[in-house]
Amino acid sequence: MIRAFALLVLLFPVLAIAQTGLDTKSKKAIELYIGADNFRVRGQYTEAIDALTQAIQKDKKFTEAYYRLGVVYMSMKDYPRAANNFKYALTLTKDIRKQKMIWFDLGEAYMLSGQYKEAINVLSGFVNAETQNKQRVAKAVASIENARFAISNQVVNSTYQPHALSDTVNCFPLQYFPALTADQQELIFTRRRGHNLDDDEDLVISRKDQSGKWLAPQSVSPVINTPDNEGTCTISADGRKLIFTSCGGRGYSGNCDLFESTKTGDQWSKPVNLGPNVNSGDWESHPTLSADGRTLYFVSDRRGGFGRNDIWYTTLAENGKWTKARNLGEPVNTQYDERSPFIHVNGQTLYFASNGLVGYGGYDIFYTEKTGTTWSKPTNMGGPINNHEDQYSLFITADGKKGYYSHEENLPNGTEKSLLMEIQIPESQIIKFRSNYVKGIVTDAKTGEKLKARIELFDINKNEIVSLVESDSVSGQYLMVLTQGSEYGLYVSRKGYLFKSLNFNYAELKDFEPLVIDIRLDRAQKGEGAVLQNIFFDVDRYELKEKSYTELEKVVRFLAENPQISIEIGGHTDNTGNPAYNQQLSEKRANAVYNYLVVKGINPKRLSAKGFGSIKPVASNETETGRQQNRRIGFTIL
């Protein structure tokens, strides 16, 4: 079973309470009591409750029967009834050994129902009385710490309340683990056809119509969905790489493995097992991809981790193979369980669920920020997202304003209910670095043919690549995520064509809207030219600024890949100031680029430099925007 909460079978240990002596002499009551536990361990809760009820009718002071009835209700997640039976059992015994056991489970029932003050009171009594079971004492102490945290961080009457998506989306018996593309136009999630653990799971997709409403979900692809279980997926920001969990039927190596499929045009490829560098002989699930689809985080219960379930990660090498998975380590992973990681499209904020960190009890959602190769101490998301119930997954949109998750609850008839939810993220919890995106279509400038091109995003102040994607070979579509805090150079290239560069200064930008920019590539032939959008000089200076180096290296690469090509480097200014001065400045700037290329090994015979001053404007000099476009460096193929 793929789903996190379905995997967590709540086994509240009924320790050898019978060894202390049962509080009844009724043989029939004892027979019913023993039979009830056989039902309980098989998950036949209705039968267990019936047997224990009959046992209590035989002896209304049967302490252990009330206690075990509470345990059954705990297994059913009916915590109020569990607590009532535990409390009544306490009134029937003065045996400290039995009281300690009941205190512990009563405290857990209080925790799981959000009765934190009551939990502290009961569990404190347990800790003070218990001298032998150190493991249970540690668990009780942790629960007390969680309860105190919850009391201090309770959210009352929050205006940020979640709501279920429409019945058009929530149309299955169960639906969970939502994932969206960066433009929020596609929603992919897991659906289950029934309420039983062995009912089929598949991946489905819902798309928005022109009015912004979600349409009826459809199967992602017959290539991906099979009679076996498919679920817990992640999708790249552009919606063209999908990694999902499959549990059998595909040549898997463990309990559940991760598989990959890529989309070309409207068709998904046959899924491929990610192989032994990622999958082990154990359980792998809960994948999450970076925006460009080149870093994968996932959960595994393999050996070598910090706890029972840890977050691991792998990266895509230049040869297209995933590297050997590594444990994400501390401070994210704990000795307990971490699940359902989600890496935001900014590549710096990781959300995940854990029951090993201080929170509201059970599983809470935390986030951690990446600086270099180091992750910060995880922070609890707080309310209203976290509460006394288990929270297993959270998807945050690129702009940080909305969250999507699934909410599960047990119904009175013993079945589960699971709905996809949407929540407006409180201002205090919006991520530090929000993201935008630019998307469009790459085409041949003359023929209009859709092109597959390499699209690179660089932080030009650091001269470091941030993201790498390719446009679709059929549709020409591309999508690149842009995140606050950096100035970017975006480069679109294809063999036989001039590369195209764009500049996005998000270093100080606070508010932004998604961008649609179609890219038209010119063939690398005589007379064609390119404007270098990321060449920078100080005012009235001709020394190249360091953040120009990224762009210049692209020119070096272009000339190295096309040794038959010679170029003329052209410098241009706007029309402000003295024409003679502008002519001289444009020549010096063109020569600065020329000299850089020579130093980098380009044969001087393939290069020439010329200044044009203000005589070749590409925009009106009547506006600052136009003048800025006219102040440029470019090159033309000779």
C-alpha positions in Angstrom: 0.0 0.0 0.0 1.5 3.3 -1.1 -0.3 5.8 1.1 1.5 6.9 4.3 -1.4 6.7 6.6 -2.5 3.3 5.2 1.0 2.0 5.9 0.7 3.1 9.5 -1.2 0.4 11.2 -1.7 1.7 14.7 -0.6 -1.2 17.0 -1.1 0.1 20.5 0.7 -2.7 22.5 -1.4 -4.5 24.9 1.4 -5.4 27.3 1.1 -8.4 29.4 -1.6 -6.9 31.6 -3.0 -10.4 32.1 0.3 -11.4 33.8 -0.7 -9.1 36.7 -3.9 -11.1 37.2 -7.3 -10.5 35.6 -9.9 -8.7 37.6 -12.5 -11.3 37.0 -13.3 -14.8 38.0 -15.8 -15.3 35.2 -14.5 -18.0 32.9 -17.0 -16.9 30.2 -15.8 -13.3 30.5 -12.2 -14.4 30.2 -13.0 -16.5 27.1 -14.7 -13.6 25.5 -11.8 -11.3 26.5 -9.2 -13.5 24.8 -11.3 -14.0 21.7 -11.8 -10.3 21.4 -8.0 -9.8 21.1 -7.8 -12.3 18.3 -10.4 -10.2 16.4 -8.5 -7.0 17.2 -5.1 -8.1 15.8 -6.9 -9.1 12.6 -8.5 -5.7 12.3 -12.0 -7.1 13.0 -12.9 -4.3 15.3 -16.7 -4.7 15.3 -16.4 -8.3 16.4 -13.8 -7.4 19.0 -16.1 -4.7 20.5 -19.0 -7.1 20.5 -17.0 -9.7 22.4 -15.6 -7.2 25.0 -19.1 -5.8 25.5 -20.4 -9.3 26.3 -17.4 -9.8 28.6 -18.3 -6.6 30.5 -21.9 -7.8 30.8 -20.6 -10.9 32.5 -18.6 -8.9 34.9 -19.1 -5.1 35.1 -15.9 -4.6 37.1 -13.7 -6.4 34.6 -10.8 -3.8 34.4 -8.9 -5.4 31.6 -12.0 -5.7 29.4 -12.6 -1.9 29.6 -8.9 -1.3 29.0 -8.8 -3.5 25.9 -12.0 -1.9 24.6 -10.2 1.4 24.8 -7.3 -0.1 22.8 -9.7 -1.3 20.1 -11.2 2.2 19.8 -7.6 3.6 19.6 -7.0 1.3 16.6 -10.2 2.7 15.1 -8.9 6.3 15.8 -12.1 6.8 17.9 -10.1 8.6 20.6 -13.0 10.0 22.7 -14.5 6.5 23.2 -11.0 5.1 23.9 -10.4 7.7 26.6 -13.8 7.0 28.2 -13.0 3.3 28.5 -9.5 4.0 29.8 -10.8 6.4 32.5 -13.5 3.9 33.6 -10.9 1.2 33.8 -8.8 3.4 36.2 -11.8 3.7 38.6 -11.8 -0.1 38.9 -8.2 -0.8 39.9 -5.7 0.4 42.5 -2.9 -1.8 41.1 -0.2 0.6 40.2 1.1 -1.7 37.5 -2.2 -1.6 35.7 -2.7 2.1 36.4 0.7 3.0 34.8 -0.3 1.1 31.6 -3.7 2.8 31.4 -2.2 6.2 32.2 0.1 5.9 29.2 -2.6 5.0 26.7 -5.0 7.5 28.1 -2.4 10.2 27.7 -1.9 9.2 24.1 -5.7 9.3 23.5 -5.8 12.8 24.9 -2.9 13.8 22.7 -4.5 12.4 19.6 -7.8 14.2 20.3 -6.1 17.6 21.1 -6.8 17.5 24.8 -3.3 18.7 25.7 -3.8 19.8 29.3 -5.4 16.5 30.2 -2.5 14.7 28.4 0.1 16.5 30.4 -1.6 15.7 33.7 -2.0 11.9 32.9 1.4 11.4 31.3 3.2 13.3 34.1 1.7 10.8 36.5 2.9 8.0 34.4 6.5 9.4 34.2 6.6 9.9 37.9 5.4 6.3 38.6 7.3 4.3 35.9 10.8 3.2 36.9 11.5 0.4 34.5 10.1 0.9 31.0 12.6 3.6 29.8 11.3 3.5 26.2 7.7 4.3 27.3 9.0 7.0 29.7 10.9 8.7 26.8 7.8 8.5 24.6 5.7 10.1 27.4 8.2 12.8 28.0 8.2 13.6 24.3 4.4 13.7 24.3 4.4 16.1 27.3 6.9 18.4 25.4 4.6 18.3 22.3 1.5 19.1 24.4 3.2 22.1 25.9 4.3 23.3 22.5 0.8 22.8 21.2 -0.8 24.8 24.0 1.7 27.7 23.4 1.1 27.6 19.6 -2.6 27.0 19.3 -4.4 29.0 16.6 -7.8 30.2 17.5 -10.4 31.5 15.0 -7.9 31.7 12.1 -9.1 33.5 9.0 -7.0 31.0 7.0 -9.3 28.0 6.9 -8.9 25.1 4.4 -11.7 24.1 2.1 -12.3 21.0 0.1 -11.9 21.1 -3.7 -15.1 20.7 -5.7 -16.9 17.4 -6.0 -15.7 17.4 -9.6 -12.2 16.6 -8.3 -13.1 14.8 -5.0 -15.2 12.3 -6.9 -13.5 9.0 -5.8 -13.8 7.0 -2.6 -10.3 8.2 -1.6 -7.9 10.8 -3.1 -4.6 11.9 -1.8 -1.0 13.2 -2.3 -1.7 16.1 -4.7 1.0 17.6 -7.0 0.8 20.6 -9.3 2.7 22.0 -12.2 4.4 25.4 -11.6 1.7 27.3 -13.6 -1.0 25.6 -11.4 -2.9 24.4 -14.6 -2.5 20.7 -13.9 -3.2 18.8 -10.7 -2.1 15.2 -10.4 -3.0 13.0 -7.5 -3.6 9.4 -6.4 -7.1 8.0 -6.3 -8.3 4.7 -4.8 -11.4 3.0 -6.2 -12.6 1.7 -2.8 -12.0 1.9 0.9 -10.1 -1.4 1.3 -6.4 -1.5 1.4 -6.2 -3.8 -1.6 -8.4 -1.6 -3.8 -6.7 -0.4 -6.9 -4.7 2.9 -6.9 -4.0 4.9 -10.0 -2.7 8.4 -10.9 -5.2 10.8 -12.3 -4.9 14.4 -13.6 -7.3 17.3 -13.5 -6.8 20.4 -15.7 -8.2 23.9 -15.3 -10.6 25.3 -17.8 -10.4 28.9 -19.1 -12.4 30.1 -16.1 -10.0 28.6 -13.6 -12.2 25.7 -12.6 -10.8 22.2 -12.2 -12.2 19.7 -14.7 -13.1 16.0 -14.1 -10.0 13.9 -13.4 -8.8 11.5 -16.0 -6.2 8.7 -16.0 -2.7 10.2 -16.5 -2.0 7.6 -19.2 -2.7 3.9 -19.9 1.0 3.5 -20.2 1.4 4.5 -16.6 -1.7 3.0 -14.8 -1.9 -0.8 -14.6 -4.0 -3.3 -12.7 -1.3 -3.0 -10.0 -1.0 0.1 -7.7 0.5 3.3 -8.9 0.6 6.4 -6.7 2.5 9.0 -4.6 3.9 10.9 -7.6 5.9 14.0 -8.3 6.0 16.1 -11.5 8.6 18.6 -12.8 7.6 22.2 -12.9 6.9 22.1 -16.7 4.8 19.0 -16.3 7.0 16.8 -18.5 8.8 14.5 -16.1 6.8 12.2 -13.8 8.2 10.0 -11.0 5.8 7.8 -9.2 5.6 4.7 -6.9 4.6 1.3 -8.1 4.2 -1.7 -5.9 4.6 -4.8 -8.1 4.1 -5.9 -11.7 6.8 -3.8 -13.4 10.0 -5.7 -12.5 10.5 -4.0 -9.2 13.3 -4.7 -6.8 11.7 -4.1 -3.4 8.4 -3.7 -1.6 7.7 -0.5 -3.7 10.0 1.1 -6.3 10.2 4.5 -8.0 9.6 4.7 -11.7 10.1 7.5 -14.3 8.2 8.6 -17.3 8.7 11.6 -19.6 6.1 13.4 -21.7 6.7 14.3 -25.4 3.8 16.2 -26.9 0.8 14.6 -25.3 2.3 11.1 -24.9 4.0 9.7 -21.8 6.8 7.2 -22.3 6.9 3.7 -20.9 7.9 3.9 -17.2 11.4 2.9 -16.4 12.6 1.7 -13.0 15.1 4.3 -11.5 17.5 1.4 -10.9 19.7 0.2 -8.0 21.3 3.6 -7.4 17.8 4.8 -6.2 15.7 1.7 -5.5 16.7 -0.9 -2.9 15.3 -4.2 -1.8 13.2 -2.2 0.7 10.4 0.3 0.4 10.8 3.5 -1.6 8.0 6.0 -2.0 7.0 9.7 -1.5 9.1 11.2 -4.3 9.5 14.9 -4.9 11.4 16.5 -7.8 13.1 19.8 -8.1 11.7 22.3 -10.6 14.0 21.2 -13.4 13.6 17.5 -12.6 17.3 17.0 -11.8 17.2 16.5 -8.1 14.9 13.8 -6.5 14.1 13.5 -2.8 12.2 10.4 -1.6 11.5 8.3 1.5 12.9 4.8 2.1 13.0 2.4 5.1 16.4 0.9 3.9 19.2 0.4 6.3 21.8 3.1 6.9 19.3 5.8 7.9 18.7 7.7 11.1 15.3 6.2 11.9 12.7 3.8 10.5 11.8 6.0 7.5 14.2 8.6 6.3 14.4 11.2 3.5 17.0 10.4 0.8 18.1 12.2 -2.3 19.7 11.6 -5.7 20.8 13.9 -8.6 20.7 13.4 -12.4 24.2 13.1 -13.8 25.3 14.4 -17.2 25.0 10.9 -18.6 21.3 11.0 -17.8 21.6 8.4 -14.9 20.6 9.0 -11.3 23.5 9.0 -8.9 23.7 6.8 -5.8 21.1 7.9 -3.3 22.4 9.6 -0.1 20.7 10.1 3.2 19.7 13.8 3.7 21.0 13.5 7.3 20.5 15.7 10.3 18.8 18.0 11.2 16.0 16.8 8.9 16.0 13.0 9.6 15.4 11.8 13.2 15.4 8.4 15.0 11.6 8.3 14.2 9.8 8.7 10.9 10.1 11.3 8.2 7.6 11.2 5.3 6.2 12.9 2.2 8.9 15.5 1.4 8.1 18.3 -0.9 10.8 20.5 -2.5 9.4 23.9 -3.4 10.1 25.1 -7.0 12.6 27.6 -5.5 14.9 24.6 -4.8 15.6 26.0 -1.3 12.6 25.1 0.9 11.9 21.5 1.8 8.6 20.6 3.5 8.2 17.2 5.1 6.2 15.3 7.7 7.8 14.0 10.9 6.8 12.4 14.2 10.3 12.8 15.6 10.3 16.6 16.1 8.5 18.8 18.6 5.0 19.6 17.4 1.3 19.1 18.0 1.7 15.3 18.4 1.8 12.6 15.8 2.9 13.7 12.3 3.3 17.5 11.7 4.5 19.4 8.7 7.9 21.1 9.0 10.1 23.1 6.6 13.8 23.6 6.3 15.8 26.1 4.2 18.9 25.1 2.2 22.0 27.3 2.2 24.7 25.9 0.1 24.7 22.2 1.1 23.4 22.8 4.6 19.8 22.5 5.7 18.5 24.7 8.6 16.9 23.4 11.8 13.3 22.4 10.8 10.5 24.8 11.7 7.0 23.6 12.6 4.5 25.1 10.1 2.1 25.7 13.0 -1.7 26.1 12.7 -4.0 26.0 11.0 -2.1 23.5 8.9 -0.9 21.5 11.9 -3.1 20.3 14.7 -3.6 17.3 16.9 -4.4 15.1 13.8 -1.7 13.6 11.6 -0.6 15.7 8.7 1.2 13.7 6.0 1.8 16.0 3.0 1.7 19.6 1.8 2.2 21.1 -1.7 3.0 24.8 -1.8 2.4 26.8 -5.0 5.3 28.7 -6.7 4.1 32.0 -5.4 3.9 30.6 -1.9 0.3 31.7 -1.4 -1.7 28.4 -1.5 -1.2 25.0 -0.1 -2.8 21.7 -1.2 -3.0 18.5 0.8 -5.3 15.6 1.6 -7.4 15.4 4.8 -8.2 12.0 6.1 -10.8 11.0 8.7 -12.5 7.8 9.9 -16.2 7.5 9.4 -18.6 6.0 12.0 -19.1 3.0 9.7 -15.4 2.1 10.1 -14.3 3.3 6.6 -12.0 6.2 5.7 -12.7 9.5 4.0 -10.0 11.4 2.2 -10.5 14.7 0.4 -8.1 17.1 -1.5 -8.0 20.4 0.3 -6.8 23.9 -0.5 -5.7 26.5 2.0 -4.6 30.1 1.8 -1.2 30.3 3.5 -1.0 32.8 6.3 1.3 35.8 5.7 3.5 34.8 8.5 4.1 31.4 6.9 4.7 32.4 3.3 8.1 31.2 2.1 11.1 33.5 2.2 11.9 33.1 -1.5 8.8 33.0 -3.7 8.9 31.9 -7.3 7.6 33.0 -10.7 8.0 31.3 -14.0 8.5 32.2 -17.6 7.1 29.9 -20.3 6.5 29.9 -24.0 7.3 28.1 -27.3 10.7 27.8 -29.0 10.6 28.0 -32.8 12.7 28.5 -35.9 12.6 32.2 -36.5 12.0 31.8 -40.3 10.0 28.6 -40.6 8.0 28.6 -37.4 9.0 24.9 -36.8 8.8 23.9 -33.1 12.2 23.2 -31.7 13.7 21.1 -29.0 16.3 23.4 -27.3 18.5 23.4 -24.3 17.4 26.1 -21.8 19.8 27.0 -19.0 19.2 29.4 -16.1 22.3 31.0 -14.5 22.7 33.2 -11.4 24.9 35.6 -13.2 26.3 37.2 -10.0 27.7 33.8 -9.0 28.2 32.5 -12.5 26.4 29.3 -11.3 23.8 27.3 -13.2 20.5 27.2 -11.3 18.4 25.0 -13.6 18.5 23.1 -16.9 15.5 22.0 -18.9 14.7 21.3 -22.6 11.8 22.5 -24.6 9.3 19.8 -25.9 10.5 18.4 -29.3 6.9 18.3 -30.5 5.2 21.4 -29.1 8.3 23.5 -28.5 6.9 24.4 -25.1 9.2 25.3 -22.2 8.8 26.5 -18.6 11.5 27.8 -16.4 11.1 28.8 -12.7 12.5 32.1 -11.5 13.0 32.7 -7.8 13.4 35.9 -5.7 16.8 36.8 -4.5 19.0 36.6 -7.7 19.7 38.1 -11.1 19.3 35.5 -13.8 20.6 35.0 -17.3 18.4 32.6 -19.3 20.1 31.0 -22.4 18.3 29.1 -25.1 20.5 27.1 -27.5 20.3 24.5 -30.2 23.0 23.1 -32.5 23.0 25.0 -35.8 21.3 28.0 -34.3 22.4 31.3 -32.6 21.7 31.2 -28.9 19.3 33.6 -27.4 19.8 35.2 -24.0 17.3 37.0 -21.6 17.8 38.8 -18.4 15.6 38.7 -15.3 16.6 40.8 -12.3 14.8 39.2 -9.3 17.5 40.3 -6.8 15.3 43.1 -5.4 11.9 42.3 -7.0 9.1 41.8 -4.5 6.0 41.5 -6.7 5.8 39.8 -10.0 3.5 38.1 -12.5 4.1 35.0 -14.6 5.7 35.7 -18.0 5.0 34.3 -21.4 7.9 34.8 -23.8 8.2 32.9 -27.1 11.7 32.3 -28.3 12.5 32.5 -32.0 16.0 31.1 -32.8 17.9 32.2 -35.9 20.1 29.8 -37.8 23.8 30.3 -37.4 24.5 31.6 -40.9 26.0 34.7 -42.5 24.3 37.9 -41.7 22.4 36.7 -38.6 23.2 38.2 -35.3 22.4 38.1 -31.6 22.1 40.7 -28.9 24.0 39.8 -25.7 21.5 40.7 -23.0 23.7 40.0 -20.0 26.8 42.1 -20.7 27.2 44.9 -18.1 29.3 48.0 -17.7 29.2 50.8 -15.2 27.9 54.2 -16.5 30.4 55.8 -18.9 32.8 52.9 -18.3 34.0 50.1 -20.7 35.4 47.6 -18.2 33.4 44.4 -18.1 31.5 43.7 -14.9 32.0 40.3 -13.5 28.4 39.3 -13.9 29.0 39.6 -17.7 31.2 36.5 -17.6 28.4 34.0 -17.8 27.2 35.5 -21.1 30.7 35.7 -22.5 31.3 32.0 -21.7 28.2 31.2 -23.8 29.8 33.1 -26.7 33.0 31.2 -26.2 31.1 27.9 -26.2 29.2 28.9 -29.4 32.4 29.8 -31.3 34.1 26.6 -30.1 31.2 24.5 -31.3 31.1 26.3 -34.6 34.8 26.6 -35.7 33.9 27.7 -39.2 32.1 30.9 -38.0 33.7 34.3 -37.7 31.9 37.2 -36.0 31.8 41.0 -35.7 31.3 42.3 -32.2 29.2 45.5 -32.3 28.9 48.1 -29.5 25.9 50.5 -29.4 24.7 53.4 -27.3 21.6 55.5 -27.0 21.6 59.1 -28.4 22.1 61.0 -25.2 25.3 62.9 -24.9 28.0 63.8 -27.4 27.9 61.6 -30.6 31.7 61.5 -30.8 31.9 60.4 -27.1 29.2 57.7 -27.7 31.2 56.4 -30.7 34.4 56.1 -28.7 32.6 54.5 -25.8 30.9 51.9 -28.1 34.2 51.0 -29.6 35.9 50.5 -26.3 33.1 48.3 -25.1 33.2 46.2 -28.2 36.9 45.8 -27.8 36.5 44.7 -24.2 34.4 41.8 -25.4 36.9 41.1 -28.2 39.8 40.9 -25.7 37.9 38.6 -23.4 37.2 36.1 -26.2 40.9 36.2 -27.3 42.1 35.6 -23.8 39.7 32.6 -23.6 41.4 31.0 -26.7 39.3 32.2 -29.6 41.5 32.9 -32.7 41.7 36.7 -33.2 41.3 36.0 -37.0 37.7 34.9 -36.3 36.9 38.2 -34.5 36.5 41.8 -35.2 35.1 44.6 -33.1 33.3 47.8 -34.2 31.6 50.7 -32.4 28.4 52.1 -33.9 27.6 54.8 -31.4 23.9 55.7 -31.6 23.4 55.3 -35.3 21.7 51.9 -35.2 18.9 52.1 -32.6 16.5 49.1 -32.2 13.9 51.1 -30.2 12.9 54.7 -29.6 15.2 57.0 -27.7 12.2 58.9 -26.3 11.8 56.5 -23.4 14.2 55.1 -20.8 13.1 51.6 -21.7 13.9 52.3 -25.4 17.3 53.9 -24.5 18.1 50.9 -22.4 17.5 48.6 -25.4 19.7 50.7 -27.6 22.6 50.5 -25.1 23.8 47.0 -26.1 26.5 44.6 -27.2 25.8 42.1 -30.0 27.5 40.1 -32.7 26.9 39.3 -36.3 28.1 36.3 -38.3 30.4 37.3 -41.1 
